[in-house]
C-alpha cells in the first residue's frame, strides 16, 4: 500500500521576523510556489493522484530559518532527485519558499524532519 500523498511547503521564517514582510506577502509566496510546482509536474503520476482527491489534499507547511538553509535544502533535494520548485521572488531575486511536488509521504518525509511547523 502506498503511503499518503503529501506536498511539503517550506517557507522562510526570517521573512516575517527579521525582514518584516507582511503575513499576506509571505502567504502569497507559498501560493506562487504551490501553483508553479503543480504546473511544472502536472503530468506526474503522484501529482495527478493528489489532484484527483481535491477535497482531501494534504500539505505540510514548515519553516526554514533563513535563505542559506533554504538553498542548502534545495541542493540536497536536487542531489537526491526530489522534484521541487524553489520560488525566487522577482525583481528582488530573493528565494522565499520551496515546494515539493506531491509524493508518497514515506518517500520524502526524512528530508524535512529537522524543520518545525510554520507559525506566523
N, C-alpha and C positions, 0 to 999 in steps of 0.2 A: 504494500500500500504506500502510495506517495504521501509525504507529509504535506501539511497545509501550504498553499501557495501564498507567499507573503512578499511585500515590497518594503524595502528598507529606505527610509528617508533620513539623511543626516544633514543637520543644519548647524552652521557656526553659531555658537552661543555668544561669542565676543561681539557679534554684530549688535546685539542688544545691550550688553554690559559695557564694554569699553568704547565701542564705536557709536553707541547711542542711536541706532537705527530705530524707527518706529516699528512696533509689533506688526502692523499691517504690511510694511515693506518686507519684513523677514518672511511672513507667511506667503507673500507673493513670490519670493524666490523659490520656496518649496513647490508652489503651484507650477511655476515655469518649468522647473526641473522634472516634475512628475509628468507633465504634458509632453515634454521633449523625449523622455525615455520611453513612453508608450508609443510615440510616433516612430522613434528610431528602431524599436524592436517589436513593432506591431505584428509582424508575421510569425514571431517566435511562438512555439507551442505553449509555453507557460504563460506568456502574455495573453494569448487567446483564451486559455482556460480561466485566467484571472478576470478577464473582461466578460466572459460568459456567465460569471457569477456576480453580476454587477451589484446586487444588494448585499453581498457578503464579502466584499473586498477586505483584505487585512493588510494594514500598513503599520509599521513600527517607526515612530519618529524619535530619533536620537539626537543628542547634541555632541558636537565636536568643538573643543575649546578654542581653536584658532585656525588660521589659514594654513600654517605649516603642517599641522596634524591632518587636515583635510587633504592636502596634496600628497602626503605620505600614504594615507589610506587609498587614495585613487591609484597611486603607483602599485601598491600591494594588490589591489583588485585587478589591475591590468596584468601584473605578473602571473596571476592565477586565473586569468581569462574569465573573470567575473564581469559580465556586461553591466555597464552603468553610464550615467551622464554626470559629469562634473559641471555644474552650472556656473558660468562666469558672467557676472553682471557687467553689462556694457552701458555707457562707454568707459566706466571706471576700471574695467578689466580686473574685477575682484571675484575670486572664487567664493561662492556663498553657500552652496548646497550641493550635495551629492545624492543621487537617487539610483538605486539598483533596479534593474528590470525585475519583474516578478520571477521568483524562483521557489522551489520547494524549500521551506524553512530549514530543513535538515541539511541542505546543500550549502547554505551561506551563513547561518547564524553564528558560527565560530568567528567570523571576521568582525563581528560587531559586539562581542561580549564585554569589551572594556568600556563601551560607551553607555552613558546613562540616558534615560528617557528625557526628551527635550521639555523644558519648562520655561515659561516666559516670566 
